Amino acid sequence: MKARDYKDLVAYQKSYEVALLVYKLTSFFPSSEMYGLVSQMRRAAVSVPSNISEGYRRGSHKEYVQFLQISLGSTAELETQLSLSKDIGYINTDQFKEIYELNEEVGKLLSSYISKLKKNS
């Protein structure tokens, strides 16, 4: 059970959207965070759609699942970084809620997709 193309996966589409939002949001963070939280958040956000696409193109079912699991881990990493950003005061509650909920949705989609792929292997 594999999508025609990774770009057809809703998890990919929504994770790409999360990455765009994170880039836009972190552009307003203090310059002192450029090599700290900004860098970490951007890497985690970009990791999700990147691993979906890389795993898809690997060709192996086992590797695909592994890369999807890495993507899922990156959603958890980003969740922590978003919470920290809100608690420090770099983002407001509305900004946090928008990205957090979308990122959470990506995580749920990935979890479901991974489960289905494991059952069909």
C-alpha positions as CSV (number, residue, x, y, z in Angstrom):
1,M,0.0,0.0,0.0
2,K,1.8,3.0,-1.3
3,A,0.6,6.3,-2.6
4,R,1.1,7.1,-6.3
5,D,3.5,9.8,-5.3
6,Y,4.6,11.1,-1.9
7,K,3.2,14.5,-2.9
8,D,-0.3,12.9,-2.9
9,L,0.0,12.1,0.8
10,V,-1.9,14.5,3.0
11,A,0.8,14.1,5.6
12,Y,3.3,15.4,3.1
13,Q,1.2,18.3,2.1
14,K,0.4,19.4,5.6
15,S,4.0,18.9,6.8
16,Y,5.2,21.1,4.0
17,E,2.7,23.7,5.1
18,V,4.1,23.4,8.7
19,A,7.6,23.9,7.4
20,L,6.6,27.1,5.5
21,L,4.8,28.4,8.6
22,V,7.8,27.7,10.8
23,Y,10.2,29.5,8.5
24,K,7.9,32.6,8.4
25,L,7.4,32.6,12.1
26,T,11.0,32.1,13.1
27,S,12.1,35.0,10.8
28,F,10.7,37.3,13.6
29,F,12.7,35.6,16.4
30,P,15.6,37.5,18.0
31,S,18.8,37.3,16.0
32,S,20.4,35.7,19.1
33,E,18.4,32.6,18.4
34,M,19.5,32.2,14.8
35,Y,21.9,29.4,15.7
36,G,19.8,28.1,18.5
37,L,16.0,27.7,18.5
38,V,15.5,29.0,15.0
39,S,17.9,26.6,13.5
40,Q,16.5,23.6,15.5
41,M,12.9,24.4,14.7
42,R,13.6,24.9,11.0
43,R,15.6,21.6,10.8
44,A,12.8,19.7,12.6
45,A,10.1,21.2,10.5
46,V,11.9,20.5,7.2
47,S,12.8,17.0,8.3
48,V,9.2,15.9,8.2
49,P,8.4,16.4,4.5
50,S,12.0,15.6,3.6
51,N,11.9,12.2,5.2
52,I,8.5,11.4,3.7
53,S,9.9,12.1,0.3
54,E,13.2,10.4,0.8
55,G,11.7,7.3,2.2
56,Y,9.2,7.1,-0.6
57,R,12.0,7.2,-3.2
58,R,14.2,4.6,-1.5
59,G,12.0,1.9,-3.0
60,S,12.1,-0.5,0.0
61,H,9.0,-0.9,2.1
62,K,11.0,-1.3,5.2
63,E,13.1,1.8,4.6
64,Y,9.9,3.8,3.7
65,V,8.4,2.9,7.1
66,Q,11.7,3.8,8.8
67,F,11.8,7.2,7.2
68,L,8.1,7.8,8.1
69,Q,9.0,7.0,11.7
70,I,11.8,9.5,11.6
71,S,9.3,12.1,10.3
72,L,7.0,11.3,13.2
73,G,9.9,11.8,15.6
74,S,10.5,15.2,14.1
75,T,6.9,16.2,14.7
76,A,7.5,15.5,18.4
77,E,10.7,17.5,18.4
78,L,9.0,20.4,16.8
79,E,6.2,20.2,19.3
80,T,8.6,20.7,22.1
81,Q,10.3,23.6,20.4
82,L,7.0,25.3,19.7
83,S,6.0,25.0,23.3
84,L,9.3,26.4,24.4
85,S,9.0,29.3,21.9
86,K,5.5,30.2,23.3
87,D,6.7,29.9,27.0
88,I,9.7,32.2,26.3
89,G,7.4,34.7,24.6
90,Y,8.7,34.4,21.0
91,I,5.3,33.4,19.7
92,N,1.8,34.2,20.9
93,T,-0.9,31.8,21.8
94,D,-2.7,32.1,18.4
95,Q,0.5,31.5,16.4
96,F,1.4,28.6,18.7
97,K,-2.1,27.0,18.3
98,E,-2.1,27.3,14.5
99,I,1.2,25.5,14.0
100,Y,0.9,23.2,16.9
101,E,-2.5,21.8,15.8
102,L,-1.4,21.4,12.2
103,N,1.8,19.7,13.4
104,E,-0.2,17.4,15.6
105,E,-2.5,16.5,12.7
106,V,0.6,15.6,10.7
107,G,1.7,13.3,13.5
108,K,-1.6,11.6,13.6
109,L,-1.7,11.1,9.9
110,L,1.8,9.6,10.0
111,S,1.0,7.3,12.9
112,S,-2.0,6.0,11.0
113,Y,-0.1,5.6,7.8
114,I,2.7,3.8,9.5
115,S,0.3,1.4,11.2
116,K,-1.4,0.6,7.8
117,L,1.9,0.0,6.1
118,K,3.1,-2.3,8.9
119,K,-0.1,-4.3,8.7
120,N,0.2,-4.7,5.0
121,S,3.8,-5.9,5.0
